[in-house]
Amino acid sequence: MDEKFDLQVNKKAFQINMDKRVYGTFAEIGAGQEVARRFFHVGGAAGTVAKTISAYDMTFSDAIYGASGRYVSRRRLDTMLSHEFELLIERLDKTVGSERCFFVFADTVAARSFRKHDESHGWLGLRFQSDPRSELNEIILHVRMLDAENLQQQEALGIIGVNLIYGATYLRHRPEALIGSLMDDLTPNRIAVDMIRFSGPEFKDVDNRLMALQLVVQGLTKAALFRADGEVINAADAFYKKPLLIERGSFRPVTNVTNDMLDGALTMFLAEKNLNAESPEVLMEITMQNLLSSGELDLHDFLDRVDMLSALGRTVLISNYGEYYRLINYLTRYTDRMIGLPMGLPALTEIFEEKYYAGLEGGILEGLGRLFKSGVKLYVYPYRQADGTIITADTYEVAPNLQYLYRHLLENNFIQSMENYNPAYLGIRSAQVLTKIREKDSSWMEMVPPEVAKLIRDRNLFGYSS
């Protein structure tokens, strides 16, 4: 067999070229025309490619797609897809529309260049018909290109573009498999997919929140984000130069402590001088560690937690960052503003466990240095012990060898005790709420926000039964 078919991506491109029904346009801006090139390279592209276009010059691009404030953006991608599909229908529908499934693949990318060494990223989209003259479907991706050289980034973009078209053509009824296939002939250290969105009649039963989760589960990214309305969003857009307040938890279920901790931290955060009266982006983070605490991933359990947070209007971040300093490293990729972390005493205890920094050459000192960079602050919620004693960040005791380090962080306000909290909530524990629900002890309803209580009752969550 020809050497060009050694790669799976080339076999995919050839299979599509041999499929008489698939026909469309490639519009690529940035990183060459690598996706279209793959189809030409394997042969038989006349059966697939109606047109290729690459409007690199901004003036020329604006003349085709209209002026744009940001050329590498989801809005620009949508404009490209709409414009090219209208042309495709206008010029070819009468002649071959009854026998061809039209598609438009588009990407707009900022790849590495000799002038700029910023983070390389881009938007890819596919708008397609599943049957001739059927309603349109769409898949949109945001990718980060991690190769050090421009040519390598171009190659990776070409591969993932072919994988996307192949997945939409042959795997669209199995979206989890489609997501996994995006990385065929690639590795996570070459490209990351941190946002995916499915829409159209072929995907009417697809929950994009679950697809965001799949990106993390299958290792295409370390974190994914969606709003309370379920709309998946890109972190670079959501976090760009914004102060962030992020609460990490299992949220199983969301309790009054969850809200009280966030409200108390928000009050202190807004009073920070360095905030400059900017409104922070408020996030609730669920880690894979929390989702896998029972041993395996329960998708219904995940959606139950997310729905509770959505009922409270929260934006949700799913991440595979176990250590806090790794989470901060991810967030500071997109913002240079203040970051606040509300947390309870158990989470603070975890931060000062030296075993979590064994992989760092500088140990806990290096880990805490990474955590507290760029104006990061911890707002610590108090803890009531069984004997009634309340422990705060000021009275908390770390290991003897860490006392001076902890005192330094405390005295310089990197760590602060939460000032405003409701003492009545200090005894609430998620495990206690779950036990009361299962035992039909109605006092659990006083331990969670009203919106959460209603959701649990309406959907019989966590073993609830009327």
N, C-alpha and C positions, 0 to 999 in steps of 0.2 A: 504493500500500500504506500501511496505517496507520503513523504515525511510530514507534509503539512497537516495530515490527519492524525498525527501523534497526540495532539492536544484535543481534549474533549470539546473545547469551545469551537474549534474548526469543524468538527463533526456536526455540532449543533448548527453552525452557520450553513453548512452544506445541506443538511436535512431541511432547513427552512427554504433554501434556494430551490430545492426539488419539490416543495409543496406549492402546487399550482394556485392554491387559493389565497396565499399570503402575498400582499403587494403594497408597497408604501414608500414614504418619503423619509429621508434622514436629514435632519437639520442640526448641525453641531457647531458650537462656538467655544473655542478654547481647547487645548490639548489635541489639535489636529482633527482629522475625520476618521478616527481609529475604529469606530463601530462599523461604519460603512465599509472601511477598508477590509475588514475581516470577511465580509460577504463577497467582495470582489476577489479577494485572495484565494478563496477555496474553489471558485468557479461556479458558473450557472447563475450569476447575480442578476442577469436580465429577467429572470423569473420573479425576482423579489424587489429590486430597486427601481422605483419609478423616477426618483430624483434624489440627488444629494445637493446640499447647499451649506456653505460655511461663510457667513457674513462676519468676518473678523473686524473689519473697520467699523468703528462706532457710528460714523456718519452713515455708512451704507446700511448697517444694522438698523439704525433708527428709521431710515427711509422705508425699510421693509416692515418692521415690527412696531414702530413708534418710539418716541423718546422714552428713556428709562433712567430713573435715579440710580438704580443698582442693576448692573447687567448680569451678575451672578445671583439670581434670586428666583424664588418660586413664582413670583408674578411674571417675570420675564419668560420663564419656562412655559407658563400657561399661555402667554401671548403667542409664543412660537408654535405651540401645539395647535391652537385655534386657527391661526393664520394658515398654516400649512395644510391642515385638514380641509379647510374651506376650499383651498386651491385644488386639492386632490379630488374632491367631489365635483367641483365645477368643471374640471378638465377631463376626468376619466369616468365619472359615474354612468354617463349615457352609453359609453362604448363597452366597458367591462364591469360595471358596477353590479350586474346581476350574477356574476360568477366569481368575483374576487372579494376577499375580506380586506378592506383597506386599513392601513395603520400609518401613524406618524410617530417616529422616534425622534426626540429632541434632547439635547443637553446644552447647558451653559456652564462653563467650568473656568475656575481660576487655577491653572496649573503652575508648577514651579517654573521660574524663568531666571535668566541671568541678571535681571534687574530686581526682582522681588523674591524674597525667601519667606514670605508669610505662609501661614497654614494653607495648604492647597485643598480646595473643596469644590463641590459642584452639585447641580440639580440635574437629574435625569428623569425623563417622563416618556410614557408610551400611551398613546390614545389609539384604540383599535376596535374593530368590529369582530364579533365572534362568528357571525354569519353575514353573507352579503346583504347590504343595506339594513343591517340591524342597528339597534341603539348602541351608542358608544360606551366603551369601558375605559378605565384609566388606572394606571399605576404610576405613582410618583415616588422617587427616591431622593434622599440627600446623602451624599457620600463625602468622606474625608479621604484624600489620597495621601498615603504615608510614605511612599518611596522617596528617596533622596534626590533622584535624578528625573528630569523632565521626560525623557524617553520611556523610562520605566512607568511613570504615571500615565502616559499616553497608552501604553500597552495594557495596563490594568483597567483603564477606562474602557478600552475597546472590548476587553473580555467581559466585564460586568454588563456592558450594553447588550452584547449578544446573549448573555445568560438571561437578561430581563426579557428580551423579545422571545427567546425560546420558552421561557417559563410561562409567559402570557399565552403562547400558542398551544403548548402541550400540557402544562401543569396548572392551569388556572382554576381547575376544580379542586385542587389540593394546595391551598395557599401556603401552608406550612412547608410543604415540599418545595414550592416555588421559591420561598425565602432561602431555604437551605441551598438550592441550586445556584443562587446568585454568586456563591463563592467558589464554584467549580473552576479549577485551574488558578485559584487565588489563595492567599493566606491572610489571616487577620492583621499581620504586620505590613500588608501592602495597601489594603483598603478597608474602610469601615463604613457600614451603612447604618446611620443613626436615626433615620426616619423613613418610614414607608407608609403609603396611603393607597388603599384600594377603593375604587368607586365604580358605579355602573351596574346594570342588571346582572351581569355574571357574578358580581360580588355582593349582591343584596343581603346575603346572610353572613357576610364577613364582619366581625367586630374589630375595628382597627386598633383598639386598645390591646386585644390579644395578639395582633400582629406586631405591635410595638414590643410586647413581652417576648415574642418569638425571636426578635432581633437580638435581645439580650441572652435568651436561653440558648440559641444556636451559635452564639459567639460572634455575630456580625458587628456588635458594638458593645460597649460597657454600660451604656445608659440610653434610655429613651424617655420621651416626654409627651404628655397629653393634657389638655385642659379639662375642666369640669364637664364641658359639653361632649367630651369624647374625641374631639378633634386632635389628631396627632400634630405636634409642632416641632420645629427644629430649635435645638438649644441655642445655636448661634444667633438666631433671630430673637428668641425669648429673653436671653440673658445679656444681650449686647449692651455693655456699659451701664448695666443696672445694678443697684445694690440688691442683695439676695438675703432672704430669711428662709431657712430650710430646716424643717423638723423631720427627724428620722424616727421610724417606728414600725411596729407590726400592724397596728390599727385593726386588731382582731379582738374585739371591735374597737371603733373609735369611742373614747370615753370623755367624760367632762374634764379629766386631767389633760387630754390631748388639746382641747380648746383653751383651757386655762393657761397651760404652758405657752401656747402660741401667742395668746393675747398679752400675757405678761412680758414675753420677749419682744413683741412688736412695740409695746409702749416704750420699753427701754431703748430699742433700736432707733425708733423715730426721734428720740431725744439726743442721739449721738451727734456731736458737732461735725464730725467728718461726713455725715450723711448729706449735708447741704440741702436739706428739705426735699430730697428726692424720694419718690414713693418706691418702696422695694417690691420686687417680685417675690411672692410667698409660695413656697413649695412644700409638698409633703412627699417624703422619699420612702419607698419600700425597697429594701435590698433583696437580692436573690437568697441571701442567707436566711432572711425572715420567711420568704415564700417556701423555702425548702426545709424549714425547721421540723416538719413532720416526716421527712424522709423523701417525699416525692412531690412534684408540682401538681397542685389541685387548681385547675383553671376556674372552676366555679367559685372556689374560695377566694381566688385572686379578684374576680369580678365583684364579689360581694364586698370586699374591702374597698375596692375602687369606687363602687357605687355609693358607699357610705361617705367617702371623701368628696365625691361629686355632689352629693346632697348638701354638703356644706360649702360648695363652690370652690373647692381646692384644685389647684393644678398638681398633677402627680408625676413624680420622677421615679422610674424603675432603674435600679443600678446594680452592677455587680462589683461595687466598691465596698469591700468589707471594712477597711480601715478608714477613719475619718480623713487622714491626710491625703489619701488617694481621691476621695470625694472632692476635697478642696482643690487639688491639682486639676481635676476635671473642670470645676466651676471657673477657676481663674484662667482657663483657656479662653473664656468668652467675656469676662468682665474684669475691670480693674477697680471696681467699687467695693465698698464694705460687704462683708458676708457675716451674717449672724446665725448661730446654731443654738436653738433652744434644746435643752436636754435634761434628763433626770439624773440623780446621783448614780444609778447603776451604769449609765452610759459614760459618765465621767470616770468611774472606776475602771471601765474597760480601756479608756484612753490612756490611763496610767499603768496598764499592765505591760511590762517589758517584753513579754513573749510575743506580742503582736508586731514588734519591731526587729525581730531576729534576722530578717532578711536584709536589713539596712546596715551598711558598713558603720554608720555612726550610731546605731541602736536607737534607743528612745529619744536621745537628744536630737538626732537628725530628724526623726519622725515628727517630734513636736515643733521643730524649726520649720518643717514643711507645712504643718497644720496651721501655725499662727502667722504665716506670712500674709502680706497684703491686707492688713486690717481685719483679720478674722477674730471674732469674739464668741465666747461660749456664755450663754445665759442659763444658769443652772437652777432647776426647780428643786425645792426642798424635799426631804424624804422623812417620813415619820416611821420610827422604829416601833417594834411590838410593845415596848414599854412606854410609848408615848413621846419619847425624846425626838425632837425635830433636828435633823442635820441639814446644814446649808453648805454652800461652797466655802464659806468662811470658816466653818467648824470641821469640815471634812479632813480626815487624816490619811495621807498617802504613806507608802512605804518609807522607812527612815532615810534610805539613801536618796529619796526623791523630794524630801521636804523642802530644801532650799530652792530647788527648781520650781516646785509648786508655788512656794511663797513669792518667787519672782513674778510668775504669771499672774498671781492674784493681786499683788501690789501694783502691777502695771496695767491692771484692768483688762487683761486678755481673757480672764475668767471672772465672771461676776455672779453674785447671788441674785436670784430673781426677787425683785422688791414687792411686786404686787401679785398676790396669789390668794386663792380661796382656801382657808384651812380645812374647810369641810370636805374638800376633794382629796386631801393627802392620803386618805386610807383606801382610795379606789385603785384596784388592780384589774387588768384585763382578764386574768385567769379567774378572779372572783366573780366578775360579771358573767363570764361563760358558765360557771358553775350554777349561779342563780337562775340563768335562763333555762338550763336543762332541768333544774329541780323545780321549775315553775314557781320560783320565788319572785313575785312581781316587783320587789324593791330594786331590781336591776334597772328598771326604767328611770329611776332617779339618778343613776350613775352615768347615763349617756345623754348626749344632746337629743332634744325632741325629734329632730329630723331622722336621727339614727334609730331611735326607738320605733318610729313609725315604719321605717324600712325593714327592720328586723321582724316586726309583727306582720306586716303585709306579705313578706316573702318567706316567713318561717325560717329565718336564718339561725345558724348555730344551735340547732335542735329545739328552737322555739315551737311551741304548739299551744294554740288557744284552748 
